[in-house]
Amino acid sequence: MKITSACFGDNQPIPVECAFCAPDSKTHVTLSQNLNPDIAWSALPAGTRSLVLICHDRDVPSEPDDVNKEGRVIDASLPRIDFYHWVLVDLDPAAGPIKKGEFSHQVTPKGKGGPVGPRETRQGINDYSAWFAGDNDMGGDYFGYDGPCPPWNDTIVHHYVFTLYALDVARCPIEGHFKGPEVVQAIQGHVLGTAALTGVYALNPAVRF
């Protein structure tokens, strides 16, 4: 089982057009095109009836105190936690690759709608919902894909892991509004195989990747 993208190779940079934020020399960051990358799969296990795709950033600072603060940096030694960027279920394995920009083509203030997505899929709530909670301009339920926007003062590159799960059921056994960890728990016992593709991204110009 394999997952690939024409947008980036494994452990290679994610293009700016697929990010939520782009670097800016005056303001540190600006909103980007937020296109979902294309995703293709091959060599699926026999009996695969649906696919689940989950993207998470494994390098998010566990403490927000210094995030995007002038005169401060986020030290590499700070413990890191997961931040979910895309939770997609009920993807038909026979429907063909996901096209770039098919599921997301811009930043949508207050979030894109859901859970119903393109191709009769369902999409979970990503972690921008929690990040923007309480923000009058941006707060809302963020369904589907929203790309990288790591802190502009972080001292490490962030790794975005796209994991594809092949399931033995046509419909993911989860209902309502859901998040990444809930899907991972719900599909236990139904996973025939997995494959992962990792992209990297940083907004700090001092970070090389």
Backbone bond lengths (Angstrom), bond angles and torsions (degrees), N, CA, C in turn:
res aa  C-N    CA-C-N  psi(-1)  N-CA   C-N-CA  omega(-1)  CA-C   N-CA-C  phi
1 M - - - 1.460 - - 1.524 109.03 -
2 K 1.338 116.25 135.18 1.459 120.60 -174.97 1.516 110.90 -142.44
3 I 1.341 116.59 145.49 1.463 123.51 174.51 1.524 107.41 -124.31
4 T 1.332 116.25 134.71 1.465 120.77 -179.68 1.524 110.20 -140.02
5 S 1.330 115.61 164.05 1.465 122.39 174.63 1.515 108.60 -144.29
6 A 1.324 115.93 140.71 1.463 120.41 173.82 1.525 111.19 -76.30
7 C 1.330 117.01 -15.08 1.464 121.19 -178.04 1.527 112.47 -75.44
8 F 1.330 117.26 -33.29 1.458 120.64 -178.91 1.525 109.50 -160.79
9 G 1.318 115.57 151.77 1.450 121.31 175.06 1.513 111.29 -91.63
10 D 1.315 116.74 173.15 1.456 120.61 -178.86 1.527 110.64 -62.41
11 N 1.340 115.47 128.29 1.464 124.16 -178.23 1.526 112.61 62.98
12 Q 1.343 116.67 26.73 1.456 122.54 176.43 1.530 109.78 -111.98
13 P 1.346 117.66 161.46 1.463 120.66 -175.78 1.529 113.67 -63.03
14 I 1.312 114.76 137.16 1.462 121.82 170.67 1.528 107.70 -76.46
15 P 1.331 118.83 132.53 1.473 119.68 -179.37 1.520 112.13 -65.49
16 V 1.331 114.93 149.05 1.470 120.93 -177.55 1.516 111.24 -56.61
17 E 1.320 118.14 -34.82 1.461 120.63 -177.75 1.529 112.39 -65.00
18 C 1.326 117.43 -18.45 1.463 121.63 178.22 1.526 112.45 -97.24
19 A 1.321 116.78 9.21 1.464 121.71 -179.04 1.527 111.07 -103.90
20 F 1.313 115.53 156.89 1.465 123.02 174.53 1.526 109.75 -73.02
21 C 1.343 115.69 -37.95 1.463 121.78 -178.28 1.522 110.75 -128.54
22 A 1.331 115.10 145.24 1.456 122.78 175.87 1.524 108.86 -115.61
23 P 1.333 117.77 154.37 1.465 119.18 176.91 1.525 111.74 -66.93
24 D 1.325 115.67 148.68 1.451 121.93 177.49 1.527 107.97 -139.68
25 S 1.328 117.27 128.68 1.461 120.93 -173.66 1.528 113.20 -68.62
26 K 1.332 117.55 -22.67 1.464 120.30 -177.87 1.523 112.52 -98.62
27 T 1.327 117.55 -40.48 1.468 120.93 -174.33 1.527 112.98 -111.47
28 H 1.314 117.08 8.60 1.465 124.72 -176.36 1.520 112.43 77.76
29 V 1.361 116.90 -50.91 1.468 119.51 -178.44 1.523 110.19 -141.55
30 T 1.322 114.70 157.43 1.454 122.13 171.54 1.521 107.29 -143.67
31 L 1.311 117.10 159.50 1.456 119.58 179.34 1.529 110.56 -66.17
32 S 1.329 115.68 143.26 1.454 121.71 -179.54 1.523 110.16 -109.42
33 Q 1.342 116.63 -167.95 1.462 120.82 -175.29 1.525 113.06 -78.47
34 N 1.325 117.27 -22.28 1.468 121.51 173.93 1.529 112.69 57.14
35 L 1.338 116.65 39.98 1.462 121.00 175.88 1.522 110.17 -79.84
36 N 1.319 117.25 132.53 1.464 117.16 171.38 1.522 108.88 -66.63
37 P 1.333 118.40 141.11 1.464 119.27 176.72 1.524 110.94 -70.64
38 D 1.322 116.20 157.25 1.455 118.60 172.16 1.526 108.64 -70.34
39 I 1.318 116.32 146.53 1.466 122.32 -179.47 1.528 108.36 -135.54
40 A 1.336 115.85 127.04 1.461 121.37 177.01 1.523 109.23 -124.74
41 W 1.327 115.85 157.33 1.458 120.70 -179.79 1.517 109.83 -138.12
42 S 1.316 115.36 158.30 1.461 121.18 179.35 1.520 109.37 -155.57
43 A 1.324 115.53 165.33 1.467 123.32 177.06 1.531 111.86 54.29
44 L 1.337 115.98 44.70 1.465 119.32 178.64 1.527 109.99 -68.60
45 P 1.337 117.18 149.20 1.466 119.99 178.25 1.527 111.84 -63.18
46 A 1.310 116.31 149.17 1.468 120.77 174.81 1.522 109.39 -58.93
47 G 1.329 115.69 138.34 1.461 120.17 179.37 1.515 114.38 90.00
48 T 1.343 118.39 3.88 1.466 120.77 178.55 1.522 110.32 -67.44
49 R 1.338 116.54 123.80 1.461 121.09 -178.10 1.525 112.65 -111.07
50 S 1.323 117.66 -21.78 1.463 121.02 175.39 1.522 108.78 -157.91
51 L 1.334 114.04 165.15 1.461 120.90 179.23 1.522 110.23 -122.51
52 V 1.312 115.43 149.01 1.458 123.69 171.12 1.521 107.00 -119.35
53 L 1.317 117.02 135.43 1.460 121.77 176.81 1.517 109.17 -123.51
54 I 1.314 116.17 125.75 1.461 121.53 179.72 1.528 108.54 -130.15
55 C 1.324 116.30 131.12 1.460 121.83 174.58 1.517 109.09 -117.21
56 H 1.339 115.91 128.29 1.464 119.05 175.11 1.524 110.59 -136.94
57 D 1.322 115.01 149.27 1.458 123.47 172.45 1.525 106.24 -92.27
58 R 1.322 117.28 121.60 1.460 121.31 -176.03 1.530 113.08 -90.77
59 D 1.345 117.52 2.17 1.461 121.28 -170.16 1.523 114.77 -118.70
60 V 1.313 118.28 23.63 1.468 121.10 -177.29 1.535 110.04 -74.74
61 P 1.337 118.08 133.85 1.464 120.32 179.64 1.528 111.78 -57.61
62 S 1.324 115.69 134.79 1.465 120.37 -179.38 1.527 112.13 -74.91
63 E 1.336 117.39 -19.08 1.462 122.12 176.80 1.519 108.66 -120.72
64 P 1.348 118.47 128.42 1.465 120.79 -174.95 1.524 114.68 -88.22
65 D 1.328 118.23 0.00 1.472 121.15 -169.87 1.527 114.25 -55.32
66 D 1.335 117.24 -38.73 1.460 120.46 -175.18 1.528 113.37 -101.26
67 V 1.314 117.57 2.16 1.469 120.96 -174.35 1.527 110.94 -64.55
68 N 1.330 115.44 123.25 1.467 123.18 176.14 1.526 112.92 55.13
69 K 1.331 116.35 39.66 1.465 121.54 178.55 1.528 109.58 -107.70
70 E 1.320 115.49 129.59 1.456 120.49 177.79 1.530 110.46 -59.68
71 G 1.317 116.23 139.07 1.458 121.53 177.43 1.514 114.60 78.13
72 R 1.320 117.28 3.80 1.457 120.74 179.46 1.527 109.60 -125.55
73 V 1.326 115.29 158.88 1.459 120.88 173.64 1.520 108.57 -132.32
74 I 1.327 115.33 156.71 1.466 121.22 176.48 1.520 107.19 -97.96
75 D 1.303 115.50 113.49 1.460 121.05 -174.81 1.526 111.60 -68.39
76 A 1.309 115.40 144.95 1.467 120.81 -179.29 1.518 112.35 -63.24
77 S 1.333 117.31 -23.93 1.467 120.79 -177.12 1.531 113.45 -79.24
78 L 1.338 117.44 -9.18 1.462 120.13 -179.44 1.527 109.97 -64.33
79 P 1.331 118.92 131.91 1.472 119.94 176.95 1.523 110.98 -57.15
80 R 1.340 115.25 147.03 1.453 121.31 -174.98 1.525 111.09 -116.51
81 I 1.330 115.97 153.15 1.459 122.12 179.81 1.529 109.17 -131.08
82 D 1.335 116.31 171.84 1.462 122.09 -178.78 1.528 111.46 -86.80
83 F 1.341 114.84 145.99 1.463 123.02 174.70 1.524 106.17 -133.55
84 Y 1.333 117.13 120.97 1.465 121.31 -174.17 1.525 111.00 -89.59
85 H 1.339 115.53 129.16 1.458 122.57 -177.02 1.521 113.80 -107.17
86 W 1.329 117.29 -21.19 1.474 119.62 -177.67 1.520 108.01 -159.09
87 V 1.330 115.52 129.11 1.463 122.54 176.46 1.524 106.65 -132.60
88 L 1.331 116.13 108.67 1.458 122.61 -173.19 1.522 109.27 -127.44
89 V 1.337 117.00 126.24 1.462 120.85 -179.80 1.528 110.22 -127.85
90 D 1.337 115.05 168.03 1.473 122.97 178.34 1.528 112.74 64.54
91 L 1.317 116.91 31.97 1.457 121.35 178.16 1.532 109.33 -81.65
92 D 1.312 116.10 123.53 1.464 121.94 -178.87 1.529 109.91 -71.94
93 P 1.333 118.95 119.15 1.466 120.50 -177.10 1.522 113.23 -65.61
94 A 1.329 116.89 -19.10 1.465 120.06 -178.56 1.527 112.78 -92.39
95 A 1.321 117.40 -1.57 1.464 121.02 -173.51 1.525 113.46 -79.74
96 G 1.312 118.25 -9.71 1.456 121.20 179.64 1.509 112.65 93.49
97 P 1.321 117.23 168.66 1.466 121.79 -175.00 1.530 112.88 -59.41
98 I 1.318 115.04 151.78 1.462 121.34 171.68 1.523 108.18 -75.33
99 K 1.313 117.09 131.09 1.461 121.12 -179.65 1.526 110.64 -85.79
100 K 1.323 115.79 150.61 1.462 120.28 175.81 1.523 109.49 -60.42
101 G 1.325 116.57 129.23 1.455 121.82 179.29 1.512 115.51 79.78
102 E 1.333 117.67 2.36 1.463 120.85 -177.62 1.524 112.13 -69.88
103 F 1.327 116.82 -35.94 1.459 121.24 -177.06 1.531 112.64 -103.75
104 S 1.309 117.33 -16.02 1.468 121.01 177.99 1.522 108.32 -157.30
105 H 1.342 116.79 132.70 1.458 119.31 -178.82 1.527 112.69 -135.38
106 Q 1.342 117.37 9.18 1.459 121.41 177.60 1.525 109.22 -170.46
107 V 1.325 116.00 166.12 1.461 120.62 169.66 1.520 108.14 -78.53
108 T 1.319 116.29 128.78 1.462 121.64 -179.68 1.526 109.24 -112.68
109 P 1.348 118.83 103.61 1.461 119.82 177.59 1.525 111.45 -53.84
110 K 1.303 116.27 135.92 1.462 126.00 -177.28 1.528 112.82 74.90
111 G 1.343 116.34 1.00 1.456 120.66 171.83 1.520 114.85 94.37
112 K 1.335 114.24 151.24 1.465 120.45 173.59 1.525 109.50 -75.73
113 G 1.323 116.25 157.25 1.455 120.86 -178.96 1.521 112.71 -75.07
114 G 1.312 114.84 169.32 1.458 120.86 178.70 1.521 109.58 176.98
115 P 1.322 116.07 -175.29 1.465 128.16 7.04 1.535 115.56 -81.73
116 V 1.354 118.70 -11.73 1.465 119.82 -178.31 1.521 109.80 -65.60
117 G 1.350 115.83 129.16 1.447 121.31 -178.91 1.509 111.86 -123.83
118 P 1.341 117.29 -179.11 1.465 120.75 176.72 1.529 111.71 -57.66
119 R 1.324 115.98 156.22 1.466 123.71 177.27 1.538 113.14 62.74
120 E 1.320 117.49 25.72 1.466 121.93 -179.14 1.526 111.87 62.51
121 T 1.313 115.83 27.30 1.466 121.08 174.27 1.529 109.15 -85.80
122 R 1.316 114.65 172.41 1.461 121.86 168.21 1.523 108.11 -123.08
123 Q 1.345 115.49 145.58 1.454 120.40 -178.27 1.523 110.21 -124.35
124 G 1.314 114.47 139.39 1.451 120.53 179.18 1.521 112.12 -85.07
125 I 1.322 114.68 176.56 1.461 122.60 177.57 1.524 108.62 -86.41
126 N 1.337 116.57 127.14 1.458 119.11 177.26 1.529 110.79 -89.37
127 D 1.315 116.46 174.74 1.461 120.22 -170.24 1.527 114.72 -81.09
128 Y 1.337 117.95 -0.03 1.464 118.11 169.63 1.524 110.25 -66.75
129 S 1.322 117.81 -22.19 1.470 120.73 177.14 1.524 110.41 -58.96
130 A 1.322 116.61 -44.34 1.465 120.57 179.11 1.528 111.03 -74.47
131 W 1.337 116.30 -38.12 1.465 119.88 -177.39 1.533 111.47 -62.53
132 F 1.340 116.38 -40.77 1.463 120.12 -177.15 1.537 113.39 -93.36
133 A 1.312 117.97 4.60 1.466 120.50 179.95 1.527 110.42 -56.29
134 G 1.313 115.86 129.30 1.459 120.50 -179.74 1.517 114.45 90.13
135 D 1.336 117.53 -7.16 1.466 121.68 177.57 1.532 108.43 -86.69
136 N 1.317 116.55 118.72 1.464 120.21 -175.65 1.522 113.40 -63.03
137 D 1.324 116.83 -30.56 1.459 120.55 -176.90 1.526 113.23 -89.44
138 M 1.328 117.00 -28.24 1.463 120.32 -171.65 1.526 113.69 -120.50
139 G 1.308 119.29 -13.79 1.455 121.95 -174.31 1.518 113.13 -65.34
140 G 1.334 116.62 138.98 1.459 121.89 178.87 1.509 110.94 164.02
141 D 1.329 116.94 -174.39 1.463 122.47 176.77 1.530 108.90 -90.32
142 Y 1.313 115.33 116.47 1.465 121.59 -178.41 1.528 109.42 -96.99
143 F 1.321 116.33 96.45 1.465 121.71 176.23 1.534 109.63 -86.75
144 G 1.323 115.50 152.66 1.457 120.55 172.33 1.508 114.03 76.43
145 Y 1.336 115.16 -154.42 1.464 121.81 -173.65 1.511 112.47 -85.54
146 D 1.322 115.62 130.09 1.457 123.24 164.63 1.521 106.21 -138.16
147 G 1.329 116.02 124.85 1.445 121.45 -166.90 1.520 116.26 -80.16
148 P 1.333 116.29 -169.88 1.467 122.21 -174.45 1.525 114.27 -62.47
149 C 1.318 114.63 141.07 1.462 122.94 169.01 1.526 107.67 -154.46
150 P 1.329 117.32 65.52 1.470 119.87 -179.12 1.524 110.51 -67.97
151 P 1.327 118.78 160.23 1.466 120.64 178.82 1.533 111.20 -56.28
152 W 1.329 116.28 136.77 1.465 119.58 -178.23 1.519 112.61 -73.17
153 N 1.338 116.72 -10.32 1.468 119.78 178.44 1.525 112.31 -111.07
154 D 1.331 116.95 17.34 1.469 119.51 177.16 1.520 109.44 -77.32
155 T 1.314 116.07 147.78 1.464 120.77 -177.02 1.517 113.09 -98.36
156 I 1.325 117.86 3.34 1.460 120.58 178.61 1.530 110.48 -126.16
157 V 1.298 115.15 156.85 1.455 121.07 172.47 1.528 108.59 -75.95
158 H 1.328 117.31 146.51 1.464 121.41 178.48 1.524 109.97 -99.62
159 H 1.330 114.94 143.92 1.461 122.20 -178.54 1.530 108.97 -110.66
160 Y 1.334 115.89 125.59 1.458 123.12 -177.77 1.525 107.98 -110.47
161 V 1.325 115.41 112.38 1.462 121.31 -172.99 1.525 109.33 -100.80
162 F 1.328 116.12 116.31 1.460 122.87 174.98 1.529 106.76 -96.39
163 T 1.332 116.35 111.50 1.461 121.28 -177.95 1.517 109.73 -111.35
164 L 1.318 115.23 127.60 1.463 122.43 178.89 1.522 108.74 -107.00
165 Y 1.330 115.59 129.45 1.464 122.25 179.49 1.525 108.94 -114.20
166 A 1.320 117.76 129.71 1.468 122.69 173.49 1.524 108.11 -95.18
167 L 1.333 116.69 124.42 1.460 121.54 -175.89 1.526 111.41 -111.05
168 D 1.342 114.23 155.60 1.473 119.98 177.08 1.521 112.23 -92.93
169 V 1.351 117.05 11.16 1.469 122.28 177.83 1.526 109.05 -125.71
170 A 1.336 115.95 149.04 1.458 120.66 -177.80 1.526 112.39 -78.20
171 R 1.325 117.24 -24.45 1.465 122.38 179.77 1.516 109.20 -126.14
172 C 1.301 115.85 127.72 1.467 120.69 178.66 1.527 109.24 -60.69
173 P 1.342 118.29 132.77 1.469 121.03 -176.19 1.526 112.98 -78.65
174 I 1.324 115.20 65.13 1.462 121.68 177.17 1.520 107.80 -149.33
175 E 1.321 117.34 148.14 1.459 121.23 -176.41 1.530 110.41 -130.21
176 G 1.335 114.99 167.61 1.455 121.04 175.97 1.512 112.59 69.89
177 H 1.327 115.53 -151.00 1.452 121.84 176.00 1.522 108.18 -88.62
178 F 1.316 117.55 133.77 1.457 120.37 -174.07 1.518 110.38 -140.99
179 K 1.338 114.72 161.59 1.456 122.91 179.29 1.524 109.57 -120.94
180 G 1.320 115.76 171.83 1.445 121.60 -175.25 1.513 115.20 -54.97
181 P 1.345 119.22 -54.11 1.462 119.67 -179.02 1.527 113.33 -59.91
182 E 1.331 116.85 -31.63 1.464 119.96 178.61 1.520 111.29 -68.20
183 V 1.326 117.19 -37.05 1.457 120.56 177.15 1.518 110.75 -67.36
184 V 1.321 117.10 -44.23 1.473 120.77 178.98 1.523 110.45 -57.61
185 Q 1.319 116.90 -39.80 1.461 120.83 178.28 1.530 110.74 -69.57
186 A 1.331 117.35 -41.64 1.466 121.41 -174.64 1.524 112.62 -67.15
187 I 1.335 117.92 -29.80 1.466 120.00 -175.17 1.522 113.27 -89.33
188 Q 1.327 116.87 0.45 1.458 118.64 177.34 1.532 109.81 -57.46
189 G 1.326 116.37 132.71 1.449 121.48 -177.30 1.510 114.11 90.42
190 H 1.340 117.28 -6.84 1.471 121.42 -179.86 1.526 112.65 -117.94
191 V 1.316 117.97 0.29 1.465 121.63 -174.01 1.526 110.48 -88.03
192 L 1.343 115.19 120.02 1.461 121.40 178.18 1.525 112.02 -90.84
193 G 1.326 116.48 -23.76 1.459 120.83 -179.80 1.512 110.66 -177.42
194 T 1.325 116.41 162.19 1.463 121.87 178.72 1.531 109.53 -138.16
195 A 1.318 114.51 157.64 1.463 121.40 173.33 1.524 107.19 -149.98
196 A 1.333 116.92 149.29 1.459 120.51 -176.39 1.521 111.04 -134.15
197 L 1.332 114.73 148.70 1.453 124.16 176.18 1.520 107.12 -134.14
198 T 1.323 117.75 127.19 1.464 121.74 -176.05 1.525 110.60 -113.62
199 G 1.330 115.85 128.48 1.459 122.10 173.03 1.518 109.77 -112.73
200 V 1.322 117.50 156.39 1.464 121.09 -179.61 1.530 109.71 -120.11
201 Y 1.356 114.91 154.74 1.461 120.14 -177.91 1.522 108.99 -161.12
202 A 1.325 116.52 147.94 1.460 122.34 175.29 1.515 108.50 -152.58
203 L 1.332 116.41 149.40 1.461 122.32 175.87 1.525 112.08 -107.50
204 N 1.318 117.43 -13.48 1.461 121.96 178.08 1.522 108.09 -78.60
205 P 1.344 118.81 117.28 1.463 120.72 -177.85 1.522 113.61 -63.40
206 A 1.322 116.82 -16.27 1.462 120.25 179.51 1.532 112.01 -81.65
207 V 1.325 116.66 -11.76 1.451 120.74 -178.38 1.519 109.23 -92.25
208 R 1.329 116.35 125.74 1.459 121.21 178.78 1.513 110.07 -97.56
209 F 1.339 116.88 133.70 1.464 119.97 178.44 1.520 110.27 -151.12
